[in-house]
Amino acid sequence: MKKLLLAVIFAICAITLPVLAADQVAEVSVANVQVMVSAKPAKAVLVDANNEQARTEAGMVPGAIKLSSYNQYNLAELPTDKNTTLVFYCYNSYCQASHMAAARALQAGYTDVRVMKAGIVGWNAANKKAS
């Protein structure tokens, strides 16, 4: 019985901790992201958490890292310096993939993790260049 109870507690923690971490991620506007990536050297690395269909429809922010999966990506896809400012984005403000991907980075020890909540749709709507 104790083993079953411990398994249930572990499962609940495994499910809720990423969600709680996602709530702690700072959100940044498209305009702020533009300033961050236009600086020389760039002050942030953008990370695309979209799937291929979304990328085909809306494109990608030029220079963004393309994750293989928003929730099971290989951490080697991210920069090795855990102090790098990472800005995750997905499709639009309703999409949660960027928050989940950002939570994974936080759990892995990255210290400056943010989300561009407007996503690629917001980026495109602001007449920013997408590839």
BAFI-3210 file (N, C-alpha, C; in Angstrom, 3 decimals, decimal comma, padded with zeros to 6 digits):
// residues 131
n [1|2|3|4|5|6|7|8|9|10|11|12|13|14|15|16|17|18|19|20|21|22|23|24|25|26|27|28|29|30|31|32|33|34|35|36|37|38|39|40|41|42|43|44|45|46|47|48|49|50|51|52|53|54|55|56|57|58|59|60|61|62|63|64|65|66|67|68|69|70|71|72|73|74|75|76|77|78|79|80|81|82|83|84|85|86|87|88|89|90|91|92|93|94|95|96|97|98|99|100|101|102|103|104|105|106|107|108|109|110|111|112|113|114|115|116|117|118|119|120|121|122|123|124|125|126|127|128|129|130|131]
n.u [000,815|001,960|003,848|002,234|000,948|003,172|003,907|001,698|001,868|004,335|003,675|001,761|003,343|005,161|003,522|002,431|004,586|005,976|003,924|003,602|006,147|005,983|004,235|005,879|007,427|008,693|006,964|007,476|007,190|006,611|007,901|009,904|011,365|012,311|014,110|015,936|017,027|018,076|020,223|023,790|026,317|023,591|021,074|019,577|018,514|016,346|013,778|012,016|009,067|007,154|005,238|005,886|003,798|002,758|005,042|005,261|002,932|003,173|005,848|009,157|010,901|013,693|016,833|016,090|016,212|015,177|013,093|012,864|010,689|008,148|007,950|009,565|012,097|015,599|017,914|020,353|019,798|019,574|021,488|024,709|025,527|024,061|023,241|022,404|020,078|016,986|014,339|011,322|008,898|005,662|002,845|000,641|-000,997|-002,652|-001,513|000,255|002,631|005,110|005,338|005,465|007,808|009,614|009,404|010,597|013,239|013,815|013,662|015,886|017,891|018,424|018,736|017,623|014,855|012,309|009,100|007,701|004,709|002,857|003,623|004,522|002,538|001,890|004,363|004,509|002,248|003,143|004,619|007,167|010,068|009,756|010,985]
n.v [-001,188|001,231|001,563|001,952|004,334|006,068|005,952|007,178|009,758|010,556|010,550|012,594|014,799|014,786|015,543|018,024|019,767|020,727|022,360|024,251|025,419|026,539|028,623|030,425|031,677|034,520|036,816|038,303|041,050|041,291|043,548|044,000|041,636|041,959|044,095|042,820|040,772|042,203|043,563|043,925|042,124|039,750|039,795|037,714|034,345|032,981|030,521|028,182|026,586|025,387|023,006|021,199|021,734|024,215|025,752|025,592|026,931|029,528|030,268|030,936|032,743|034,413|032,891|031,551|028,786|025,601|023,532|020,004|018,927|020,207|019,347|017,155|017,592|017,292|018,344|019,140|020,584|023,173|026,168|025,671|027,245|027,962|030,387|031,855|034,017|032,856|032,892|031,629|030,700|030,001|029,223|031,171|033,475|031,756|029,304|026,860|025,555|026,885|027,761|025,304|024,212|026,132|025,757|023,268|023,957|025,629|023,737|022,292|023,897|026,351|029,848|032,280|032,530|033,075|033,906|034,648|035,552|036,250|034,788|033,325|034,242|036,742|037,944|038,020|039,637|042,045|042,866|041,837|040,136|036,859|033,559]
n.w [000,000|000,792|-001,205|-003,444|-002,740|-002,646|-005,334|-006,534|-005,420|-006,482|-009,217|-009,319|-008,599|-010,730|-012,789|-011,999|-011,316|-013,720|-014,728|-012,685|-012,806|-015,342|-014,871|-013,647|-015,506|-017,083|-019,173|-022,361|-024,631|-028,212|-029,255|-027,300|-027,578|-030,180|-029,803|-028,104|-029,727|-031,803|-030,850|-030,746|-029,427|-029,749|-027,224|-026,424|-027,022|-029,292|-029,141|-030,861|-030,267|-031,766|-033,770|-036,858|-038,673|-037,816|-038,220|-040,982|-041,753|-040,562|-040,430|-039,078|-036,525|-037,697|-037,151|-034,855|-032,574|-033,460|-031,853|-031,355|-030,114|-028,007|-025,378|-024,922|-025,843|-026,619|-024,310|-025,244|-027,463|-026,719|-025,850|-024,311|-022,166|-019,243|-018,316|-020,404|-021,947|-022,696|-024,968|-025,432|-027,868|-029,313|-031,320|-030,979|-028,666|-027,298|-027,327|-025,487|-025,676|-025,704|-023,057|-021,710|-022,809|-021,922|-019,166|-018,947|-019,554|-017,375|-015,298|-015,971|-015,168|-016,393|-016,127|-016,967|-018,349|-020,640|-022,159|-025,281|-025,483|-027,508|-029,670|-032,911|-034,576|-033,481|-033,849|-036,654|-037,124|-036,183|-038,224|-038,412|-039,617|-040,830|-041,363]
ca.u [000,000|002,848|004,459|001,212|000,776|004,352|003,821|000,674|002,435|005,356|002,989|001,153|004,432|005,706|002,575|002,171|005,773|006,179|002,877|003,956|007,316|005,527|003,612|006,924|008,193|008,378|006,504|008,032|006,453|007,296|008,796|011,074|012,161|012,992|015,250|016,897|017,730|018,731|021,446|025,033|025,740|022,194|020,903|018,715|018,390|014,942|013,571|010,722|008,465|006,057|005,389|006,190|002,634|002,735|006,181|004,924|001,886|003,505|007,276|009,943|011,704|015,040|017,853|015,569|016,484|013,972|013,023|012,301|009,432|008,048|008,006|010,530|013,288|016,899|018,474|021,503|019,319|019,703|022,876|025,305|025,612|022,744|022,907|021,914|018,668|016,214|012,973|010,549|007,620|004,948|002,025|-000,048|-001,154|-003,419|-000,647|000,996|003,863|006,272|005,417|005,906|009,218|010,356|009,430|011,614|014,543|013,978|013,946|017,236|018,856|018,596|018,396|016,925|013,938|011,146|008,184|007,035|003,357|002,156|004,019|004,894|001,425|002,109|005,577|004,119|001,295|003,924|005,392|008,547|010,445|009,751|011,589]
ca.v [000,000|002,386|001,722|002,518|005,726|006,793|006,044|008,188|011,061|010,851|010,863|013,925|015,776|014,800|016,245|019,406|020,614|021,502|023,378|025,311|026,107|027,335|029,827|031,309|032,192|035,906|037,015|039,494|041,471|041,197|044,708|043,755|040,566|042,567|044,842|041,858|040,014|043,143|044,052|043,278|040,807|039,539|039,643|036,557|033,296|032,605|029,079|027,888|025,372|024,969|021,785|021,479|022,322|025,639|026,397|025,698|027,952|030,879|030,533|030,979|033,943|034,114|032,615|030,810|027,356|024,808|022,367|018,783|018,686|021,228|018,794|016,062|017,913|016,990|019,574|019,515|021,518|024,514|026,570|025,013|028,216|028,009|031,781|032,464|034,413|032,077|033,366|030,602|031,119|028,988|029,743|032,422|033,679|030,645|028,121|026,661|024,805|027,682|027,730|023,970|024,090|027,007|025,093|022,208|024,616|026,033|022,533|021,844|024,795|027,629|030,860|033,438|031,910|033,935|033,475|035,655|034,991|036,507|033,741|033,685|035,020|038,108|038,419|038,348|040,752|043,256|043,062|041,396|039,170|035,426|032,757]
ca.w [000,000|000,848|-002,528|-004,318|-002,341|-003,107|-006,792|-006,848|-005,065|-007,486|-010,479|-009,178|-008,648|-012,088|-013,654|-011,577|-011,246|-014,946|-014,840|-011,743|-013,350|-016,483|-014,336|-013,147|-016,635|-017,441|-020,545|-023,008|-025,821|-029,503|-029,359|-026,449|-028,192|-031,325|-029,267|-027,554|-030,771|-032,717|-030,215|-031,177|-029,740|-029,350|-025,776|-026,163|-028,033|-029,463|-029,229|-031,483|-029,700|-032,643|-034,559|-038,262|-039,337|-037,461|-038,882|-042,400|-041,886|-040,098|-040,482|-037,844|-036,335|-038,198|-036,153|-033,702|-032,449|-033,726|-030,971|-031,932|-029,404|-026,958|-024,024|-024,786|-026,621|-026,043|-023,747|-026,065|-028,485|-026,144|-025,608|-023,142|-021,072|-018,598|-018,022|-021,640|-021,945|-023,662|-025,181|-026,123|-028,449|-030,091|-032,410|-030,628|-027,222|-026,715|-027,360|-024,238|-025,937|-025,300|-021,593|-021,296|-023,190|-021,014|-017,861|-019,038|-019,463|-015,971|-014,509|-016,318|-014,559|-017,086|-015,133|-017,544|-019,310|-020,877|-023,216|-026,103|-025,465|-028,773|-030,605|-034,278|-035,138|-033,016|-034,521|-038,029|-037,087|-035,931|-039,457|-038,247|-040,643|-040,492|-042,434]
c.u [000,865|003,491|003,478|001,011|001,960|004,334|002,817|001,212|003,484|004,710|002,365|002,228|005,003|004,809|002,471|003,405|006,052|005,145|003,184|005,149|006,918|004,888|004,646|007,728|007,733|007,952|007,084|007,251|007,288|008,299|010,057|011,969|012,946|014,231|016,333|017,694|018,439|020,042|022,646|025,989|024,307|022,121|020,004|018,810|016,918|014,836|012,142|010,203|007,303|006,309|005,600|005,019|002,564|003,874|005,913|003,916|002,401|004,981|007,921|010,608|013,116|016,043|017,385|016,029|015,166|013,997|012,403|010,936|009,339|008,225|009,016|011,799|014,547|017,495|019,715|021,096|019,444|021,176|023,416|025,396|024,226|022,351|022,434|020,444|017,969|014,810|012,260|009,296|006,979|004,042|001,378|-000,244|-001,956|-002,594|000,148|002,315|005,095|006,437|005,921|007,385|010,090|010,469|010,477|013,018|014,820|014,349|015,356|018,309|019,127|018,024|017,596|016,045|012,685|010,296|007,659|005,627|002,622|002,503|004,378|003,784|001,567|003,325|005,231|003,175|002,002|004,839|006,873|008,816|010,403|010,363|010,731]
c.v [001,260|002,642|002,357|004,001|006,575|006,969|007,109|009,589|011,477|011,258|012,255|015,008|015,901|015,569|017,720|020,293|021,363|022,608|024,545|026,103|026,993|028,630|030,849|031,966|033,612|035,978|038,318|039,785|041,266|042,342|044,517|042,671|041,122|043,334|043,877|041,163|040,919|043,674|043,278|043,257|040,705|039,284|038,469|035,583|032,927|031,110|028,826|026,555|024,858|023,608|022,177|022,125|023,827|026,380|026,579|026,819|029,364|031,239|030,485|032,341|033,597|033,945|031,829|029,360|026,625|023,574|021,182|018,462|019,726|020,642|017,671|016,327|017,539|018,302|020,033|020,455|022,967|024,875|025,916|025,945|028,410|029,412|032,532|032,839|033,656|032,654|032,331|031,223|029,924|029,708|031,096|032,490|032,576|029,365|028,035|025,919|025,578|027,684|026,371|023,755|024,934|026,383|023,987|022,806|025,078|024,845|022,020|022,797|026,088|028,725|032,043|032,948|032,767|033,358|034,705|035,130|035,163|035,475|034,261|034,487|036,489|038,742|038,862|039,552|042,088|043,574|042,784|040,307|037,750|034,677|031,557]
c.w [000,000|-000,513|-003,505|-004,014|-002,808|-004,619|-007,219|-006,556|-006,089|-008,805|-010,429|-009,260|-010,057|-013,044|-013,277|-011,549|-012,540|-015,115|-013,905|-012,247|-014,519|-016,023|-013,871|-014,264|-016,960|-018,901|-021,079|-024,279|-027,081|-029,636|-028,516|-027,022|-029,373|-030,876|-028,792|-028,648|-031,768|-032,151|-030,750|-030,002|-029,213|-027,850|-025,417|-027,325|-028,095|-029,682|-029,703|-030,960|-030,548|-033,266|-036,022|-038,997|-039,056|-038,143|-040,368|-042,625|-041,621|-040,187|-039,105|-037,734|-036,812|-037,055|-034,944|-033,745|-032,647|-032,831|-031,695|-031,328|-028,296|-025,562|-023,835|-025,581|-025,854|-025,536|-024,496|-027,204|-028,013|-025,984|-024,333|-021,937|-020,460|-018,140|-019,265|-021,475|-023,066|-023,746|-026,041|-026,730|-029,135|-031,078|-032,091|-029,113|-026,536|-026,609|-026,049|-024,435|-025,484|-023,782|-021,095|-021,627|-022,266|-019,625|-017,842|-018,915|-018,032|-015,095|-014,767|-015,799|-015,304|-016,194|-015,664|-018,690|-019,411|-022,004|-023,945|-026,342|-026,792|-029,839|-031,987|-034,950|-034,729|-033,664|-035,944|-038,069|-036,849|-037,113|-039,276|-039,281|-040,091|-041,661|-042,744]
res [m|k|k|l|l|l|a|v|i|f|a|i|c|a|i|t|l|p|v|l|a|a|d|q|v|a|e|v|s|v|a|n|v|q|v|m|v|s|a|k|p|a|k|a|v|l|v|d|a|n|n|e|q|a|r|t|e|a|g|m|v|p|g|a|i|k|l|s|s|y|n|q|y|n|l|a|e|l|p|t|d|k|n|t|t|l|v|f|y|c|y|n|s|y|c|q|a|s|h|m|a|a|a|r|a|l|q|a|g|y|t|d|v|r|v|m|k|a|g|i|v|g|w|n|a|a|n|k|k|a|s]
***
